[in-house]
Amino acid sequence: MLHFLNVKKIYGTHAVIDMPSLQLASGIYWLRGANGSGKSTFLKMAGGLIPFEGEITIDDIHLKRNPTEYRRAVSYVEAEPLYPYFVSGLDLVHFFTYTRKADKKSTDQLVEAIGIGRFYKDPIGTYSSGMVKKLSLVLAFIGQCRFIFLDEPLVTLDQAAVETLYQLIGEYHREGTGFIITSHQLVEHHYFNPTELHMKDQSVCFQ
Amino acid sequence: MFSVAALLFKTVVRKFYERNTGFFLFIFFLMFGIVESTQIVNYHLSLMYGMLHSVIFLSCVCAAWLFYMMKCVAFVSGYSDLPENSFLYKLNLLSYRRRLIWLLFIFTLIDLPVLVYSSLIVAVGIKEGAYGAVLSIISFHVVVLVGASLLLAAKLNSLRPSRLRFPRLRFNRPLPLPLFYISALFHRYKIGVLLTKGFSFFAIIGFLHIPLDHYEYRTALMGILFGVAAHLVLVFEFRKMEENNLMFLRGLPITLMHRFLQLAAVYALIMIPELALLIVNHTPLHIAAGIYLFSIGLLLLSHSRLFIELDNDKHVQYMLGLFLISFMLVLFKVYLLELVAVWALAFYYFRTYFYRFERMPL
């Protein structure tokens, strides 16, 4: 269970998020909202990347009191991920596997499933935006996360990669992982049927 | 025509000198601050005679000038890539000859400190009858200035990014986190690293060779203070890199202590050449180790403080103040106390502000 309590995010004098309470059971959620409505900010807060007021917990693991354990339980991938161009995808995959205490075998399976094995030993500077996106998705799935936050995961992916991603989401969800996905494209598939969430009045709410 | 000159001066030349004020102050100090005032003229005359009569010495000096010009080209090239400076590409509307003349104008003004000093060497050379050396110096500057202008003209005329690159270093094994930073040094900041290390070495050697009757560890400490100051640009670049390309690290389950120790490992690796230099110059091992830890602590403090605010101007002011205080503490032989204080303060800043920092969205 992901729980937000009195969560506020203010830039200058402008409140982007002001959410008294929200509880999300482990499911697949499609977060919708206009540009600039705060979807990415919401996911970054939940991913433990940016500061905020209030409390976020996952299964009683408190982000502010137990930051390392919380971060082990969640994973976030940006809409337009940026990595150092001089390191290779392999470097990052190894690094994530090590820090997330994941087993190498399941990481290798991810690499094969998403199809980055062909290029991930090369420096990231040589990748296309679609290749970087695929790498970021592999990194997002590494480890035993309870919730994975995917910000615009479909952008720049080809149809085959989208199909693989949906399959992975379905498989991980069956094993108990929750997902919050932002997308301007339709997130729907025969593998799963997501619950819609909406950004409304600086808050996230069910339809 | 005057308006073009004024615009280029204001936007490129002045910006270059503003960005490198610390560097020029440091060079000024090396050239005029480490010699007794009564000996300055003789000191520089000796240097000039050395350059005029020794091919090896002159070659070394020319190599240093060449590195400086590479820094200038890298600056102007990178500066022209910034969105707000896209007007520089309008130079392409001019004829090739005219474009070259304007670029030559920019590089001449940027290279002015070197050219002024070189003019004095040429004057001394003519008086000494060292016409071969004089001709070499003049030819060197003509070739370097024209070469720099040609390189930049080609760059402005091309839609491709600058090709002024050294060969890439490749690691076949996965990199641990500290090596992400070290790798960045070899890929992104090659010239910056060369210059930083060059000045750091100059400072340390300069201070270590101050003639004294007995061994005095404070000279090495003062040298390392200047050496650390030379590294501040790299520290700022690292922080920018963290915000631009290493944001994903914040979401990983790594404890703050572990992150801090990894950062300490980064700076420990970076300062190994300075440690080696101290040991080679007969600094006792325990003192060299203390100075090494001191330098790492100062760099960590500099880095950690940038989690409060990623503002280079304020950062430089703060660090300048810190260096003045450090200088006094070194003079009064209480640097061990400061060593503990800078490490403690660095960890405090890191622990308090690491997760509080957020670059404001545009």
HADDOCK unambig.tbl for C-alpha pairs under 7 A between the chains (distance, minus, plus):
assign (segid A and resid 47 and name CA) (segid B and resid 251 and name CA) 6.15 0.50 0.50
assign (segid A and resid 48 and name CA) (segid B and resid 251 and name CA) 5.72 0.50 0.50
assign (segid A and resid 49 and name CA) (segid B and resid 250 and name CA) 5.53 0.50 0.50
assign (segid A and resid 49 and name CA) (segid B and resid 251 and name CA) 5.51 0.50 0.50
assign (segid A and resid 50 and name CA) (segid B and resid 355 and name CA) 6.80 0.50 0.50
assign (segid A and resid 50 and name CA) (segid B and resid 358 and name CA) 6.16 0.50 0.50
assign (segid A and resid 51 and name CA) (segid B and resid 355 and name CA) 6.28 0.50 0.50
assign (segid A and resid 51 and name CA) (segid B and resid 356 and name CA) 5.33 0.50 0.50
assign (segid A and resid 68 and name CA) (segid B and resid 253 and name CA) 4.51 0.50 0.50
assign (segid A and resid 68 and name CA) (segid B and resid 254 and name CA) 5.83 0.50 0.50
assign (segid A and resid 68 and name CA) (segid B and resid 255 and name CA) 5.77 0.50 0.50
assign (segid A and resid 69 and name CA) (segid B and resid 253 and name CA) 6.52 0.50 0.50
assign (segid A and resid 71 and name CA) (segid B and resid 251 and name CA) 6.00 0.50 0.50
assign (segid A and resid 71 and name CA) (segid B and resid 252 and name CA) 5.78 0.50 0.50
assign (segid A and resid 71 and name CA) (segid B and resid 253 and name CA) 4.81 0.50 0.50
assign (segid A and resid 72 and name CA) (segid B and resid 252 and name CA) 6.78 0.50 0.50
assign (segid A and resid 72 and name CA) (segid B and resid 253 and name CA) 4.94 0.50 0.50
assign (segid A and resid 82 and name CA) (segid B and resid 245 and name CA) 5.13 0.50 0.50
assign (segid A and resid 83 and name CA) (segid B and resid 245 and name CA) 4.63 0.50 0.50
assign (segid A and resid 83 and name CA) (segid B and resid 246 and name CA) 6.24 0.50 0.50
assign (segid A and resid 84 and name CA) (segid B and resid 245 and name CA) 5.33 0.50 0.50
assign (segid A and resid 86 and name CA) (segid B and resid 187 and name CA) 6.80 0.50 0.50
assign (segid A and resid 90 and name CA) (segid B and resid 174 and name CA) 6.60 0.50 0.50
assign (segid A and resid 91 and name CA) (segid B and resid 174 and name CA) 4.35 0.50 0.50
assign (segid A and resid 91 and name CA) (segid B and resid 175 and name CA) 5.62 0.50 0.50
assign (segid A and resid 94 and name CA) (segid B and resid 174 and name CA) 6.54 0.50 0.50
assign (segid A and resid 99 and name CA) (segid B and resid 252 and name CA) 6.93 0.50 0.50
assign (segid A and resid 99 and name CA) (segid B and resid 253 and name CA) 6.45 0.50 0.50
assign (segid A and resid 99 and name CA) (segid B and resid 254 and name CA) 6.83 0.50 0.50
assign (segid A and resid 100 and name CA) (segid B and resid 253 and name CA) 6.54 0.50 0.50
